Amino acid sequence: MPPRTNPTERQKRLGSELRRTRTVAGMSAEFAAGLLGVDRGKISNIESGIRGISADRLRTLACNCDVADEAYVKALVEMAEPRTGWWERYRGTLPQGLLDIAESESSAVRMRGANTVHVPGMLQTSEQAMAIFRAAVPALPEHEVALRLALRRERQQVITGDTAIPYVAIIHEAALRMQFGGTDVARGQLEYLLEVSERDNVTVLAIPFALGAFPGAGQTVVYMEGPVPQLDTVQVDSSHGPTFLHAEGQLAKYRAQLDLLESLALSPEQSRDFIRELARHL
């Protein structure tokens, strides 16, 4: 397989999993190279996502590392298969981090997120999304705003399309009260939240100001459950683009944080009443 100049997050994650599998088994890179019939440098490139790996070699490595979890191995094999998703249409026109988010979401079987400043992208109306994109510094040219809006709409199919996955959105009152785009846009956003929260696969939970302190304040977090628990991913937003986390301790921390937020938030019914009241006063 030819080397890649810019491996995707999915490709880097596969390499990271293979490195972890090898090191946990106490297998040296030199031994792995001999086992797979490649030179030592290719092992490093495979584990960094620069090079791919065939299904047969992946299974050989897993077998010799005594990996007994067949579901995990199968998921790794699927990750290793060449993949061209709809997001590839935007490659070369939008930052890779945005495409990595779309690809990661497409592989998730369930998602949970917590937002304190704005409504989650998965639930934003086009009008609110456009207002947020236009507030970027430095300002984005209009053609890039249009591209990001188109990407956002396609990403939302993960929870609104024919194969929609379960999605839990925990939204702080501050995000619900923000008037990106003005009063009419804000009202339309709240009305859309009420509409989408009626879907069987979507749960919207509000956290009111009155709750006071809560974990993860000020941070935007999305927890994406993979086909097996070992392949869960946390995505955290920053001004420089998305950060993807998948170390066992990091996953445990954010699972606990989201579990606690869910327990503190208003119930789905109370959340709808709360959002409805906020919309009424706009």
C-alpha positions in Angstrom: 0.0 0.0 0.0 1.4 3.4 -0.9 2.3 5.9 1.9 -0.2 8.7 2.7 0.9 12.3 3.1 -2.0 13.3 5.4 -3.6 10.3 7.2 -7.1 10.9 8.4 -8.1 10.6 12.1 -9.6 7.2 11.4 -6.3 6.0 9.8 -4.2 7.4 12.7 -6.6 5.8 15.2 -6.2 2.4 13.5 -2.4 2.7 13.7 -2.6 3.7 17.4 -4.7 0.7 18.2 -2.2 -1.6 16.4 0.6 0.0 18.3 -1.2 -0.5 21.6 -2.0 -4.1 20.7 1.6 -4.9 19.9 3.1 -3.1 23.0 0.6 -4.7 25.4 1.6 -8.1 24.1 5.3 -7.2 24.6 6.1 -7.6 20.9 8.9 -5.5 19.5 8.6 -3.6 16.2 11.4 -5.8 14.8 9.5 -9.0 15.7 6.3 -7.6 14.1 8.2 -6.6 11.0 9.5 -10.2 10.6 6.1 -11.7 11.4 4.4 -9.6 8.7 7.3 -9.8 6.2 7.9 -6.1 6.0 10.8 -3.9 7.0 11.0 -2.1 10.4 10.2 1.3 9.0 6.9 0.1 7.6 5.8 -1.0 11.1 6.4 2.6 12.3 4.5 4.0 9.3 1.5 1.6 9.8 1.3 2.6 13.4 1.3 6.3 12.5 -1.4 5.9 9.9 1.0 6.8 7.0 0.7 3.3 5.6 -2.3 0.9 5.5 -2.4 -2.8 6.4 -4.1 -5.7 4.8 -6.8 -7.6 6.5 -4.7 -10.8 6.5 -1.7 -9.1 8.1 -3.9 -7.4 10.7 -5.4 -10.7 11.7 -1.9 -12.3 11.8 -0.7 -9.5 14.1 -3.8 -9.8 16.3 -3.5 -13.6 16.5 0.2 -13.4 17.5 -0.6 -10.7 20.1 -3.2 -13.1 21.6 -6.1 -10.8 21.0 -9.1 -13.0 21.8 -11.8 -10.4 21.2 -13.1 -11.2 17.7 -15.5 -8.3 17.6 -12.6 -5.9 18.3 -10.4 -7.6 15.6 -13.3 -7.4 13.1 -13.8 -3.7 13.8 -10.1 -3.1 13.2 -10.3 -5.0 9.9 -13.2 -2.8 8.9 -11.2 0.3 9.8 -8.3 -0.9 7.6 -10.5 -1.3 4.5 -10.3 1.6 2.0 -13.2 3.9 2.5 -14.6 6.8 0.5 -17.4 8.6 2.2 -19.5 11.6 1.2 -17.2 13.9 3.1 -14.5 13.3 0.5 -16.3 15.7 -1.8 -15.1 18.5 0.5 -11.4 17.4 0.7 -9.2 20.2 -0.6 -11.8 22.9 0.2 -12.4 22.5 3.9 -10.0 21.8 6.8 -9.2 18.1 7.4 -10.4 18.4 11.0 -14.0 19.0 9.8 -13.8 16.0 7.5 -12.4 13.9 10.4 -15.4 14.9 12.5 -17.8 13.8 9.7 -16.0 10.5 9.2 -15.9 9.8 13.0 -19.6 10.5 13.3 -20.4 8.2 10.4 -18.7 5.3 12.3 -20.5 5.9 15.6 -23.3 3.7 16.8 -24.4 6.3 19.5 -23.4 9.8 20.4 -23.7 12.0 23.5 -22.7 15.7 23.7 -22.6 18.6 26.1 -22.6 22.2 25.0 -22.5 25.4 27.1 -22.1 28.2 24.6 -24.1 27.2 21.5 -26.5 24.6 20.4 -24.8 21.4 19.2 -23.9 21.5 15.5 -26.0 18.3 15.0 -29.1 20.3 16.1 -28.4 23.8 14.6 -30.7 25.3 12.1 -29.0 26.6 8.9 -29.7 30.2 10.0 -28.0 29.8 13.3 -25.1 27.8 11.9 -24.5 30.5 9.3 -24.5 33.2 12.0 -21.9 31.3 13.9 -19.7 30.7 10.9 -19.8 34.4 10.0 -18.6 35.3 13.5 -15.3 33.5 12.9 -12.0 35.4 13.3 -10.5 36.0 10.8 -13.7 36.3 8.8 -14.5 33.5 6.4 -15.2 34.3 2.8 -18.8 33.6 1.8 -18.0 30.6 -0.4 -16.4 28.9 2.6 -19.4 29.7 4.8 -21.5 28.0 2.2 -19.3 25.0 2.1 -19.3 24.6 5.9 -23.1 25.0 5.9 -23.4 22.3 3.3 -21.1 20.0 5.3 -23.1 20.6 8.5 -26.4 19.7 6.7 -24.9 16.4 5.5 -23.4 15.6 8.9 -26.9 16.0 10.5 -28.1 13.0 8.5 -26.4 10.9 11.1 -29.3 11.6 13.5 -32.1 12.5 11.0 -31.5 10.2 8.1 -32.8 6.7 7.3 -30.1 5.0 9.5 -30.2 7.5 12.3 -28.3 6.6 15.5 -29.3 7.5 19.1 -28.2 10.9 20.1 -28.3 12.7 23.5 -27.7 16.4 23.6 -27.1 18.1 27.0 -27.4 21.9 26.5 -26.8 24.6 29.1 -29.3 27.5 29.5 -26.5 29.8 28.3 -26.4 28.1 24.9 -30.2 28.1 24.7 -30.3 31.9 25.4 -27.6 32.9 23.0 -29.1 34.9 20.1 -26.8 34.1 17.2 -28.3 35.8 14.2 -30.8 37.8 16.2 -34.1 37.2 18.0 -36.0 35.5 15.0 -33.1 33.1 14.4 -32.8 32.3 18.1 -36.6 31.6 18.3 -36.5 29.4 15.2 -33.6 27.5 16.7 -35.5 26.8 19.9 -38.6 25.7 17.9 -36.4 23.3 15.9 -35.0 21.9 19.1 -38.5 21.2 20.3 -39.4 19.6 17.0 -36.3 17.3 16.7 -36.5 16.3 20.4 -39.7 14.5 19.5 -37.7 12.0 17.4 -37.4 8.6 19.0 -33.6 8.6 18.6 -33.0 12.2 19.9 -32.9 13.2 23.5 -32.5 16.9 24.5 -31.7 17.6 28.1 -31.4 21.2 29.4 -29.3 22.4 32.3 -30.7 25.6 33.8 -28.7 28.4 35.4 -30.3 27.5 38.7 -28.3 24.2 38.8 -25.2 26.2 39.6 -21.8 24.4 39.2 -21.5 21.4 36.9 -18.6 19.4 35.5 -17.1 20.4 32.2 -18.3 24.0 32.3 -17.2 26.0 29.2 -16.2 22.9 27.3 -17.8 21.4 24.2 -17.6 17.6 24.3 -18.9 14.9 21.9 -18.6 11.2 22.9 -18.9 8.9 20.0 -19.5 5.2 20.8 -17.7 2.9 18.3 -18.8 -0.6 17.1 -16.9 -1.9 20.1 -16.1 0.0 23.4 -12.4 0.0 22.7 -13.0 2.2 19.7 -15.0 4.9 21.4 -13.8 8.5 20.7 -14.1 11.8 22.4 -14.0 14.9 20.3 -13.3 18.3 22.0 -13.6 21.6 20.2 -10.9 24.3 20.3 -10.2 27.5 18.4 -7.6 25.6 16.4 -9.8 22.7 15.4 -11.1 19.5 16.9 -9.1 17.3 19.2 -9.7 13.6 19.3 -9.1 11.6 22.5 -9.3 7.8 22.9 -6.9 6.8 25.8 -8.7 4.5 28.2 -8.5 7.0 31.1 -9.8 9.9 28.9 -12.8 7.8 27.8 -13.6 6.9 31.3 -13.3 10.5 32.5 -15.7 11.8 29.8 -18.2 8.9 30.2 -18.4 9.7 33.9 -18.7 13.5 33.2 -21.6 12.9 30.8 -23.3 10.4 33.1 -23.3 13.0 35.8 -24.5 15.8 33.5 -27.4 13.6 32.4 -28.4 12.9 36.0 -28.3 16.6 36.9 -30.2 17.9 33.8 -33.9 18.3 33.5 -35.8 15.3 32.2 -36.7 15.3 28.5 -40.2 16.4 29.3 -39.1 19.2 31.6 -36.4 20.2 29.1 -39.1 20.7 26.4 -41.2 22.8 28.8 -38.1 24.8 29.7 -37.1 25.4 26.0 -40.7 26.2 25.1 -40.8 28.9 27.9 -37.6 30.4 26.7 -38.9 30.6 23.1 -42.1 32.2 24.3 -40.2 35.1 25.9 -38.2 35.9 22.8 
